[in-house]
Amino acid sequence: MCGSKRGDSVPVASSVPTYRLAPDLTVSRVLTGLWQVADLERSGVTLDPDAGAEVMAAYADAGLTSFDMADHYGSAEIIAGRLKTRRDPRQPVQLLTKWVPEPGRLRKDDVRAAVDRARSRLGVERIDLLQFHTWSYADPSWLEALFWLDELREEGLIAHLGLTNVDTAHLRIVLASGVPILTNQVACSLLDRRYEGAMHALCLESGVRLLGYGTVAGGFLTERWLDRPEPALDSLTTWSQMKYARFIQAAGGWESFQALLRAIKRVADRLGVSMANVASRYVLESPAVAGVIVGARLGQSLHIEDTLQLFRFELDQAARATLNDAVAQLEPIPGDCGDEYRKPPFLTASGDLSDHVAAFPAPYPTAAGALPSRRQVRSGTTWESLAGYCRAVRHGQRVLVSGTTATLGERLIGGNDPAAQTHAVIDKIEGALASLGARLEHVVRTRVYVADLAHWEACARAHGERFRHVRPANTMVEARLIGAGYLVEMEAEAIVDD
């Protein structure tokens, strides 16, 4: 095991393959997800941590030694910590958790407090993998938090950093800005193949690996729902079911979904495995995927033997052809990985973000302008105070955004990657607009200045990704930009006419 390279599948005594994410972190290729602890505790009754740890031990004893959880998964971290303290150190388990802060400004102390809370619950000095989730890219707090998390990693409180539900553009920003990211946890299934696009290419290029969840779509990709009538949304009993019912609707509806189930069933019958095995194996065989996350309802049902069956077969060419033909008949899930948590259609259990967040504070502070009819946004860069201007100003329905670079305080965001810098610039513009009651959809003109004409296409493509649905008037020119390292600068005009 110690001599294997990153990415090697290493058999253990239980024949469960593992994936070496880093020299000091090897995970089982099926990770047991504990998000359903929160679902089980919806009534307000907390699970017994000793009983929960005993159930978790059954998974670990079978070779499924890796567990995925989060700060908001009820008492999952506490239960996992109880397992850790009871476990023989010679039989290690890997505890992967997430931090999902509320939207709004964060302080450095908030980041340390969150890490310390997770360490205390898990009973560890150093967290194996901390995965970070943000609700809004327009608020620069998410980048500040990542830089502070990286400081805590260097301090030794965190072994490795990961992301969760982050799209391709923003994974690129983080990597280009120098934050070492090991994994990105995103939805991956036959129903949702967004991960196979630009995200897959960036992961292979950068070495980041995906942890795929939702591979059986909350249980919908199983025999239970084959040739069954479509359930009413209000009849579904778990958050996972409510969430993935919306994915089914987005993919073309129940009849199209039934055609996919019949294709999975044909493959499963021919290979002598379950439909859940086929669905998860399809994701597991992706080169960018290190492991798939299979949820456990602690104390209610065990699927260990069926899960282990995943490693006793492979999908042959005929199986993949059958599955790909069925998937081709579905509507693609819109957007990129994680978009379901940030933009319509919100493919969440509630159909919006009401079950996740209460409100989105303005990304930047606003102030009165020189005239009572004007409001200003100040993003805090030294340039604004030095040259006497604001990031954006609103007068009536019109919002004007100053020339904007990929700057966060004194830090350059996006490194020497022109696409990453462009996305960071657009995030900053979006944050300024949001602070003044506008959106990217209100933009009617953009002007893009590139420092090197060789970068025009990368900047244009990034602009296209963010504004393709808006189509503002646009100008791009080569210009000498002020400041070292800046590859692109952009200004924008918006009219809030709705």
Secondary structure, 3 states (H helix, E strand, C coil): CCCCCCCCECCCCCCCCEEEEECCEEEECEEEECCHHHHHCCCCCCCCHHHHHHHHHHHHHCCCCEEECCCCCCCHHHHHHHHHHHCCCCCCCEEEEEECCCCCCCCHHHHHHHHHHHHHHHCCCCECEEEECCCCCCCCHHHHHHHHHHHHHHHCCECCEEEECCCHHHHHHHHHCCCCEEEEEEECCCCCCHHHCHHHHHHHHHCCEEEEECCCHHHCCCHHHCCCCCCCHHHCCCHHHHHHHHHHHHCCCHHHHHHHHHHHHHHHHHHCCCHHHHHHHHHHCCCCEEEEEEECECCCECCHHHHHHHHHCCCCHHHHHHHHHHHCCCCCCCCCCCHHHCCCCCCCCCCCCCCCCCCCCCCCCEEECCCCCEEEECCCCHHHHHHCCCCEEEECCEEEEEEECCEECCEECCCCCHHHHHHHHHHHHHHHHHHCCCCHHHEEEEEEEECCHHHHHHHHHHHHHHHCCCCCEEEEEECCCCCCCCCEEEEEEEECCC
